[in-house]
Amino acid sequence: MKITTKIALGIAVVVGYVLGRLKKGRWALAVAGYLAGRRLDPRGLVSEGLQKLGEALS
């Protein structure tokens, strides 16, 4: 693992811990969801997931 990856992971853990301790978990999830939604197409993700689920069940 590269040093920059380790640093980013460490920062993410610390920020998550602090937000959790401050009872801001809902806020953190909302921000994460917003950021993920901006980068990903939620409808495309759902349809792809349903397609894979259908393939796995058949």
Stockholm file with secondary structure:
# STOCKHOLM 1.0

chainA/1-58         MKITTKIALGIAVVVGYVLGRLKKGRWALAVAGYLAGRRLDPRGLVSEGLQKLGEALS
#=GR chainA/1-58 SS CCHHHHHHHHHHHHHHHHHHHTTCHHHHHHHHHHHHHHHSCHHHHHHHHHHHHHHHHC
#=GC SS_cons        CCHHHHHHHHHHHHHHHHHHHTTCHHHHHHHHHHHHHHHSCHHHHHHHHHHHHHHHHC
//
